[in-house]
Amino acid sequence: MNRFQRWFVTRLPLRDVVTLTQRNVYILPTRPGFMLGATLLLLLVTSINYQLNLGYLLTFLLGGSAVVGMYVCHGTLRGITMNLIAPDAIFTGASATITINLQSQRRSIRHGIGLAVLGSDHWVWTDLPAQGSATVHIAFKPERRGLHRVPALTAETRFPLGTFRVWTAWRPAAQVLVYPAPESSAPPLPPGEPRAGGAAAAHQHVSGEYDGVRAYRRGDPLKLVVWKKAAKADELVSRDASQVQRVELWLDRQHCGTSHPEQQLSRLCAWVLQAEKLGLDYGLRLGGQDIKPSCGEVHKRHCLEALALC
């Protein structure tokens, strides 16, 4: 995106739903359009110079077709309503997918509508049915973790002749949350800490497995099943709930074994995913922010969000 585009985008209002009108749709000739204009000028001068009636006919026929094409091209975008659906949270290095729903009330089909991130060369093209809707998916890759605003988007068409480019720019208000990238080969989970008022009867080894396990019994909660042992031994085993409740698993920066802040967050992210996969209750300490031990999808998202915004 060049300097003029950045300046232009900052003047656009933030909104996730936009209707295209003559106030926010722009039109310019394309390179073939300029060539057509030069050809028409040459034909007109030649016809005037040699008094060619057929030359006049051809010149004005082509000129009239270009004017009609300009009107049709501008009308292809005008009147469309674009509704953006905010992308889901992603991990650093992954691509976020923007979903855009296009709606038209016109009784005729709109052809050749392209959408892309402003300044990008990756276009997605679609046709919009008469009095219908179409869904377009656009991908972009945030550079770092944190909360990012969805980049400015653009829509354009060159239908029907390709001699004019009709386009618009759109600045969505939606944001996307980017989690730290989980460490690919993270060390085992740190040992559990004794609960207040209880002895450390259960202990977690550096391999990530727990003592105090027994054969699976019908009715045992899934979070007590030791899935790692089940995968190795091909049988279900569960942790003794009476022993499990005596320790707490805290994921702390001090347990990461590295002083680099981003590496710490990446390792903590991998531990969160690992603890959730094992069905463990786990808490998160980020130096001034403590998330109490729990488990489940909501707790996992809470922890990952804290890591992303840390």
C-alpha distance (Angstrom), angle and dihedral (degrees) to the residues before:
residue distance angle dihedral
M1 . . .
N2 3.80 . .
R3 3.80 127.5 .
F4 3.80 94.7 -94.5
Q5 3.81 91.9 51.0
R6 3.82 91.3 50.3
W7 3.80 90.7 50.2
F8 3.78 91.3 47.0
V9 3.83 93.4 48.7
T10 3.81 93.0 52.1
R11 3.80 89.0 60.3
L12 3.80 93.5 56.2
P13 3.83 119.4 97.0
L14 3.80 119.3 -114.4
R15 3.81 110.8 -112.8
D16 3.79 137.8 138.6
V17 3.81 95.0 -150.0
V18 3.80 120.8 52.5
T19 3.80 133.2 170.4
L20 3.79 116.1 -152.4
T21 3.79 115.9 -128.8
Q22 3.79 135.5 159.1
R23 3.83 87.5 -84.6
N24 3.80 95.8 63.8
V25 3.82 102.3 27.5
Y26 3.80 118.0 87.3
I27 3.81 132.5 -165.9
L28 3.80 132.9 -158.8
P29 3.81 133.7 164.6
T30 3.77 116.5 -100.6
R31 3.80 124.7 -136.2
P32 3.83 91.1 -91.7
G33 3.80 86.9 48.2
F34 3.80 91.9 56.9
M35 3.79 89.6 47.3
L36 3.79 89.9 51.3
G37 3.80 89.8 50.3
A38 3.80 91.5 51.1
T39 3.81 90.3 48.2
L40 3.81 92.0 50.9
L41 3.79 90.6 49.6
L42 3.80 90.7 50.9
L43 3.81 91.5 48.2
L44 3.80 91.3 49.2
V45 3.81 94.0 49.7
T46 3.81 91.2 46.6
S47 3.81 92.1 48.3
I48 3.80 91.6 49.6
N49 3.79 92.6 46.8
Y50 3.81 96.0 48.9
Q51 3.83 97.7 28.0
L52 3.81 92.8 -123.1
N53 3.78 111.0 175.0
L54 3.78 92.5 -169.9
G55 3.80 87.8 50.5
Y56 3.80 89.9 56.1
L57 3.79 89.7 48.6
L58 3.80 93.3 50.5
T59 3.82 92.9 44.8
F60 3.78 96.0 50.9
L61 3.80 92.3 40.5
L62 3.79 91.4 55.4
G63 3.81 91.8 41.3
G64 3.81 91.6 51.0
S65 3.81 90.5 49.2
A66 3.82 90.0 52.2
V67 3.83 91.6 50.5
V68 3.82 91.5 49.3
G69 3.81 89.6 47.0
M70 3.81 89.6 52.3
Y71 3.80 91.2 53.4
V72 3.82 93.1 46.3
C73 3.81 91.5 46.5
H74 3.79 93.3 52.6
G75 3.80 91.3 45.7
T76 3.80 91.7 53.6
L77 3.81 91.7 72.3
R78 3.79 99.6 27.3
G79 3.80 112.3 98.3
I80 3.82 98.1 21.4
T81 3.82 117.9 132.8
M82 3.80 115.1 -148.6
N83 3.81 120.0 -160.7
L84 3.80 119.5 -171.4
I85 3.81 122.6 -151.1
A86 3.80 112.1 -152.8
P87 3.82 114.3 -115.0
D88 3.80 122.2 -114.8
A89 3.79 121.2 -106.4
I90 3.81 114.7 -82.9
F91 3.79 139.1 -172.3
T92 3.79 122.1 -104.5
G93 3.79 110.9 -83.7
A94 3.80 94.8 28.5
S95 3.79 125.6 105.5
A96 3.79 121.1 -110.9
T97 3.79 117.0 -138.3
I98 3.79 119.3 -139.4
T99 3.80 115.2 -156.8
I100 3.80 116.5 -153.9
N101 3.78 123.5 -173.7
L102 3.82 115.2 -154.5
Q103 3.80 119.1 -159.0
S104 3.80 130.0 -171.1
Q105 3.80 131.7 -173.6
R106 3.81 94.3 -170.8
R107 3.80 118.8 114.4
S108 3.79 92.9 -133.3
I109 3.79 132.6 67.0
R110 3.79 119.5 -98.2
H111 3.81 111.8 -141.6
G112 3.78 134.5 -158.7
I113 3.83 103.7 14.2
G114 3.80 114.6 166.2
L115 3.80 129.5 -167.7
A116 3.80 130.5 -170.8
V117 3.78 144.1 149.5
L118 3.79 107.0 -78.3
G119 3.80 108.5 -96.3
S120 3.82 93.6 18.1
D121 3.80 127.4 114.7
H122 3.81 94.9 -149.0
W123 3.80 106.9 101.4
V124 3.78 131.0 -176.1
W125 3.81 114.6 -154.0
T126 3.78 129.4 -159.2
D127 3.79 143.7 160.5
L128 3.79 119.3 -126.2
P129 3.82 114.4 -139.6
A130 3.77 122.6 -133.3
Q131 3.81 111.5 -80.6
G132 3.77 88.5 -10.7
S133 3.78 143.7 97.0
A134 3.78 140.4 -111.6
T135 3.79 131.9 -161.3
V136 3.80 123.0 -138.2
H137 3.81 127.5 -170.7
I138 3.80 120.5 -153.1
A139 3.81 123.7 -175.6
F140 3.79 128.7 -151.9
K141 3.80 132.6 168.6
P142 3.83 120.0 -132.6
E143 3.78 112.8 -141.4
R144 3.81 99.7 -137.3
R145 3.79 143.9 7.2
G146 3.79 123.1 -79.5
L147 3.78 136.9 65.3
H148 3.80 112.5 -40.2
R149 3.76 131.7 -176.5
V150 3.79 115.6 -123.0
P151 3.82 107.4 -100.2
A152 3.77 121.9 -108.7
L153 3.80 114.3 -83.5
T154 3.77 133.9 -151.2
A155 3.80 134.2 -156.8
E156 3.78 126.0 -164.0
T157 3.78 144.9 165.4
R158 3.80 135.9 -166.4
F159 3.78 96.6 -173.7
P160 3.01 130.0 167.4
L161 3.83 109.4 12.2
G162 3.80 103.3 5.3
T163 3.81 90.8 -128.4
F164 3.81 93.7 112.1
R165 3.79 132.2 42.6
V166 3.80 115.7 -147.7
W167 3.79 113.8 -168.6
T168 3.78 145.6 160.5
A169 3.81 136.2 -164.7
W170 3.79 124.0 -136.7
R171 3.80 130.2 -167.3
P172 3.83 110.1 -160.6
A173 3.79 122.0 -152.3
A174 3.82 94.3 -147.7
Q175 3.79 121.1 110.2
V176 3.80 133.8 -153.4
L177 3.80 125.3 -145.0
V178 3.81 116.0 -138.5
Y179 3.81 117.9 -159.7
P180 3.81 122.3 -154.0
A181 3.78 113.6 -90.3
P182 3.84 108.8 -99.7
E183 3.79 114.1 -117.8
S184 3.79 108.7 -102.4
S185 3.83 96.4 -141.7
A186 3.80 102.6 25.2
P187 3.83 118.7 173.5
P188 3.84 119.9 -109.7
L189 3.78 120.6 -73.3
P190 3.81 115.6 -79.6
P191 3.84 118.6 -103.5
G192 3.78 119.0 -85.4
E193 3.80 121.8 -104.4
P194 3.84 122.2 -127.6
R195 3.77 114.3 -102.1
A196 3.76 118.2 -117.7
G197 3.82 108.3 -84.4
G198 3.81 95.0 9.8
A199 3.76 135.9 96.4
A200 3.76 122.3 -119.9
A201 3.78 95.6 -108.0
A202 3.77 92.5 150.0
H203 3.77 120.0 55.7
Q204 3.75 132.6 -171.9
H205 3.80 117.0 -139.8
V206 3.78 123.3 -143.9
S207 3.79 88.2 -103.5
G208 3.80 89.4 69.4
E209 3.87 94.1 -112.5
Y210 3.78 125.5 121.8
D211 3.79 133.3 -134.3
G212 3.78 120.3 -134.7
V213 3.80 96.9 59.9
R214 3.79 127.1 150.9
A215 3.77 137.8 178.4
Y216 3.80 115.9 -66.2
R217 3.78 115.7 -93.8
R218 3.76 125.9 -159.7
G219 3.79 108.9 -96.9
D220 3.82 96.7 29.2
P221 3.84 111.1 141.0
L222 3.79 113.1 -106.0
K223 3.79 90.7 -123.7
L224 3.83 89.2 65.2
V225 3.81 93.4 55.5
V226 3.81 112.0 104.4
W227 3.78 97.4 -137.2
K228 3.77 94.6 -179.0
K229 3.79 92.6 58.2
A230 3.79 90.1 42.5
A231 3.80 89.8 56.9
K232 3.81 92.2 49.9
A233 3.82 99.8 41.3
D234 3.83 97.0 32.0
E235 3.80 91.0 -129.4
L236 3.78 134.1 95.1
V237 3.79 117.9 -107.3
S238 3.80 128.9 175.3
R239 3.78 134.4 -156.1
D240 3.76 118.3 -114.4
A241 3.81 104.7 -103.2
S242 3.80 91.9 -149.7
Q243 3.80 89.9 59.7
V244 3.79 96.6 38.2
Q245 3.79 92.6 58.6
R246 3.81 91.0 59.7
V247 3.81 94.9 68.9
E248 3.78 134.8 50.0
L249 3.79 125.9 -150.4
W250 3.80 109.9 -138.4
L251 3.78 120.7 -175.8
D252 3.78 104.9 -150.5
R253 3.79 135.0 174.2
Q254 3.82 87.9 -126.6
H255 3.81 90.6 63.3
C256 3.81 94.1 55.0
G257 3.81 96.6 85.9
T258 3.81 93.1 -140.0
S259 3.80 134.7 88.1
H260 3.81 97.1 -151.0
P261 3.83 107.6 106.4
E262 3.81 96.5 -146.0
Q263 3.80 92.6 46.4
Q264 3.79 88.8 51.0
L265 3.80 91.5 53.1
S266 3.79 91.5 45.9
R267 3.82 91.2 52.4
L268 3.79 92.8 45.4
C269 3.80 89.1 50.7
A270 3.81 90.6 53.3
W271 3.82 90.3 48.1
V272 3.80 91.6 51.2
L273 3.79 91.0 53.2
Q274 3.80 91.9 44.9
A275 3.81 94.2 49.0
E276 3.80 91.0 47.3
K277 3.80 91.0 49.8
L278 3.82 90.2 52.6
G279 3.80 91.1 48.8
L280 3.81 94.1 -119.6
D281 3.77 128.8 153.6
Y282 3.79 106.7 -118.2
G283 3.77 138.8 171.0
L284 3.79 131.7 -154.9
R285 3.80 129.6 -135.7
L286 3.79 119.2 -168.7
G287 3.77 102.1 168.1
G288 3.79 107.0 -84.9
Q289 3.80 95.3 11.9
D290 3.79 121.6 75.9
I291 3.79 123.7 -176.6
K292 3.79 111.0 -162.4
P293 3.80 119.2 -122.0
S294 3.78 115.9 -85.7
C295 3.79 138.9 122.9
G296 3.77 140.1 -135.2
E297 3.80 137.1 82.6
V298 3.81 94.8 -68.5
H299 3.81 92.2 50.9
K300 3.81 91.4 47.0
R301 3.82 91.8 52.3
H302 3.80 90.4 47.0
C303 3.80 90.8 54.4
L304 3.80 94.6 44.4
E305 3.80 90.7 48.7
A306 3.80 90.1 52.3
L307 3.82 89.5 51.2
A308 3.81 91.6 48.9
L309 3.80 94.4 50.7
C310 3.79 96.9 38.1
